[in-house]
Amino acid sequence: MATKTLIIYYSWSGTTKHAAQAIATAVAADVVELTVPSQTFSSDIFATSDIAKDQLRTGELPPLTNALPDLKSYTTILIGGPVWSSMVATPVRRLMKDLATYTGTVAPFYTDAGTAGQYEQDFAGLVKQATVKAGLEVHGQSADQLTAWVQTVTG
């Protein structure tokens, strides 16, 4: 089977969306933006952080409002999201539950306001059966740098 790549991302502020679009421009991939109900999070980052911490404490992750394609048709899934309190954002955590039986390769790309903390370790801990490759903290990489990262993940 030929290598087929899917980019799935959640973007709270638009930064991760920009990164996903840049990666999709650099490599051939299908793209899916994760969405949650419109009133799930605040437009204020501090209030959103509190909401996400409460979701983690209660285990009530936000529902995703869009359907995913047949994941078995992809050999690699690049998963993007913001770093919230050094961890995977709750909409991406919800996605990871849907990926529990996926057996291909996954790799995170993530955006943050200063520090990623233990993001990649947190991400790897959410993966059940897939092979996890090194992620990419996105900070204005060139198209060539994005392409090089994707090639290390898919190669």
Helices and strands as residue ranges (DSSP letters): E 5-9, H 15-26, E 30-33, H 45-58, G 71-73, E 76-84, E 87-88, H 90-98, E 105-111, H 119-126, E 131-132, E 136-137, H 143-154
